[in-house]
Amino acid sequence: MTKENEKTKNVKKVNATKKKNVKAPKESYLKGVKKEMKLVKWPTFKEVIKYTIATVIMCLVVCGFFLLLNLLLSLVKGWIN
């Protein structure tokens, strides 16, 4: 009986450590994320404005390109029919 009691105690200890370790990876992951977020070089307000304007201009240019392409193809289609 002594050996069986020791085995059950060892199993209980292993189960207890497994339960503790389940929470540890989540906490260490979140700590790692927090640490990495501190290393990020966040853009300044001026940079955000500059990149926003550049994005809007590029969208307008691409939109204009497809508008002209659509008009040209419609014109060609009208000539064919």
Distance bins in CASP14 RR format, pairs under 12 A and 6 or more apart:
PFRMAT RR
TARGET T0000
AUTHOR 0000-0000-0000
RMODE 2
METHOD distances of the structure
MODEL  1
1 7 0 0 0 0 0 1 0 0 0 0 0
1 8 0 0 0 0 0 1 0 0 0 0 0
2 8 0 0 0 0 0 1 0 0 0 0 0
2 9 0 0 0 0 0 1 0 0 0 0 0
3 9 0 0 0 0 0 1 0 0 0 0 0
3 10 0 0 0 0 0 1 0 0 0 0 0
4 10 0 0 0 0 0 1 0 0 0 0 0
4 11 0 0 0 0 0 1 0 0 0 0 0
5 11 0 0 0 0 0 1 0 0 0 0 0
5 12 0 0 0 0 0 1 0 0 0 0 0
6 12 0 0 0 0 0 1 0 0 0 0 0
6 13 0 0 0 0 0 1 0 0 0 0 0
7 13 0 0 0 0 0 1 0 0 0 0 0
7 14 0 0 0 0 0 1 0 0 0 0 0
8 14 0 0 0 0 0 1 0 0 0 0 0
8 15 0 0 0 0 0 1 0 0 0 0 0
9 15 0 0 0 0 0 1 0 0 0 0 0
9 16 0 0 0 0 0 1 0 0 0 0 0
10 16 0 0 0 0 0 1 0 0 0 0 0
10 17 0 0 0 0 0 1 0 0 0 0 0
11 17 0 0 0 0 0 1 0 0 0 0 0
11 18 0 0 0 0 0 1 0 0 0 0 0
12 18 0 0 0 0 0 1 0 0 0 0 0
12 19 0 0 0 0 0 1 0 0 0 0 0
13 19 0 0 0 0 0 1 0 0 0 0 0
13 20 0 0 0 0 0 1 0 0 0 0 0
14 20 0 0 0 0 0 1 0 0 0 0 0
14 21 0 0 0 0 0 1 0 0 0 0 0
15 21 0 0 0 0 0 1 0 0 0 0 0
15 22 0 0 0 0 0 1 0 0 0 0 0
16 22 0 0 0 0 0 1 0 0 0 0 0
17 23 0 0 0 0 0 1 0 0 0 0 0
17 24 0 0 0 0 0 1 0 0 0 0 0
18 24 0 0 0 0 0 1 0 0 0 0 0
18 25 0 0 0 0 0 1 0 0 0 0 0
20 26 0 0 0 0 0 1 0 0 0 0 0
20 27 0 0 0 0 0 1 0 0 0 0 0
21 27 0 0 0 0 0 1 0 0 0 0 0
21 28 0 0 0 0 0 1 0 0 0 0 0
22 28 0 0 0 0 0 1 0 0 0 0 0
23 29 0 0 0 0 0 1 0 0 0 0 0
23 30 0 0 0 0 0 1 0 0 0 0 0
24 30 0 0 0 0 0 1 0 0 0 0 0
24 31 0 0 0 0 0 1 0 0 0 0 0
25 31 0 0 0 0 0 1 0 0 0 0 0
25 32 0 0 0 0 0 1 0 0 0 0 0
26 32 0 0 0 0 0 1 0 0 0 0 0
26 33 0 0 0 0 0 1 0 0 0 0 0
27 33 0 0 0 0 0 1 0 0 0 0 0
27 34 0 0 0 0 0 1 0 0 0 0 0
28 34 0 0 0 0 0 1 0 0 0 0 0
28 35 0 0 0 0 0 1 0 0 0 0 0
29 35 0 0 0 0 0 1 0 0 0 0 0
29 36 0 0 0 0 0 1 0 0 0 0 0
30 36 0 0 0 0 0 1 0 0 0 0 0
30 37 0 0 0 0 0 1 0 0 0 0 0
31 37 0 0 0 0 0 1 0 0 0 0 0
31 38 0 0 0 0 0 1 0 0 0 0 0
32 38 0 0 0 0 1 0 0 0 0 0 0
32 39 0 0 0 0 0 1 0 0 0 0 0
33 39 0 0 0 0 0 1 0 0 0 0 0
33 40 0 0 0 0 0 1 0 0 0 0 0
34 40 0 0 0 0 0 1 0 0 0 0 0
41 47 0 0 0 0 0 1 0 0 0 0 0
42 48 0 0 0 0 1 0 0 0 0 0 0
43 49 0 0 0 0 1 0 0 0 0 0 0
43 50 0 0 0 0 1 0 0 0 0 0 0
43 51 1 0 0 1 0 0 0 0 0 0 0
43 52 0 0 0 0 0 1 0 0 0 0 0
44 50 0 0 0 0 1 0 0 0 0 0 0
44 51 0 0 0 0 0 1 0 0 0 0 0
45 51 0 0 0 0 0 1 0 0 0 0 0
45 52 0 0 0 0 0 1 0 0 0 0 0
46 52 0 0 0 0 0 1 0 0 0 0 0
46 53 0 0 0 0 0 1 0 0 0 0 0
47 53 0 0 0 0 0 1 0 0 0 0 0
47 54 0 0 0 0 0 1 0 0 0 0 0
48 54 0 0 0 0 0 1 0 0 0 0 0
48 55 0 0 0 0 0 1 0 0 0 0 0
49 55 0 0 0 0 0 1 0 0 0 0 0
49 56 0 0 0 0 0 1 0 0 0 0 0
50 56 0 0 0 0 0 1 0 0 0 0 0
50 57 0 0 0 0 0 1 0 0 0 0 0
51 57 0 0 0 0 0 1 0 0 0 0 0
51 58 0 0 0 0 0 1 0 0 0 0 0
52 58 0 0 0 0 0 1 0 0 0 0 0
52 59 0 0 0 0 0 1 0 0 0 0 0
53 59 0 0 0 0 0 1 0 0 0 0 0
53 60 0 0 0 0 0 1 0 0 0 0 0
54 60 0 0 0 0 0 1 0 0 0 0 0
54 61 0 0 0 0 0 1 0 0 0 0 0
55 61 0 0 0 0 0 1 0 0 0 0 0
55 62 0 0 0 0 0 1 0 0 0 0 0
56 62 0 0 0 0 0 1 0 0 0 0 0
56 63 0 0 0 0 0 1 0 0 0 0 0
57 63 0 0 0 0 0 1 0 0 0 0 0
57 64 0 0 0 0 0 1 0 0 0 0 0
58 64 0 0 0 0 0 1 0 0 0 0 0
58 65 0 0 0 0 0 1 0 0 0 0 0
59 65 0 0 0 0 0 1 0 0 0 0 0
59 66 0 0 0 0 0 1 0 0 0 0 0
60 66 0 0 0 0 0 1 0 0 0 0 0
60 67 0 0 0 0 0 1 0 0 0 0 0
61 67 0 0 0 0 0 1 0 0 0 0 0
61 68 0 0 0 0 0 1 0 0 0 0 0
62 68 0 0 0 0 0 1 0 0 0 0 0
62 69 0 0 0 0 0 1 0 0 0 0 0
63 69 0 0 0 0 0 1 0 0 0 0 0
63 70 0 0 0 0 0 1 0 0 0 0 0
64 70 0 0 0 0 1 0 0 0 0 0 0
64 71 0 0 0 0 1 0 0 0 0 0 0
64 72 0 0 0 0 0 1 0 0 0 0 0
65 71 0 0 0 0 0 1 0 0 0 0 0
65 72 0 0 0 0 0 1 0 0 0 0 0
66 72 0 0 0 0 0 1 0 0 0 0 0
66 73 0 0 0 0 0 1 0 0 0 0 0
67 73 0 0 0 0 0 1 0 0 0 0 0
67 74 0 0 0 0 0 1 0 0 0 0 0
68 74 0 0 0 0 0 1 0 0 0 0 0
68 75 0 0 0 0 0 1 0 0 0 0 0
69 75 0 0 0 0 0 1 0 0 0 0 0
69 76 0 0 0 0 0 1 0 0 0 0 0
70 76 0 0 0 0 0 1 0 0 0 0 0
70 77 0 0 0 0 0 1 0 0 0 0 0
71 77 0 0 0 0 0 1 0 0 0 0 0
71 78 0 0 0 0 0 1 0 0 0 0 0
72 78 0 0 0 0 0 1 0 0 0 0 0
72 79 0 0 0 0 0 1 0 0 0 0 0
73 79 0 0 0 0 0 1 0 0 0 0 0
73 80 0 0 0 0 0 1 0 0 0 0 0
74 80 0 0 0 0 0 1 0 0 0 0 0
74 81 0 0 0 0 0 1 0 0 0 0 0
75 81 0 0 0 0 0 1 0 0 0 0 0
END
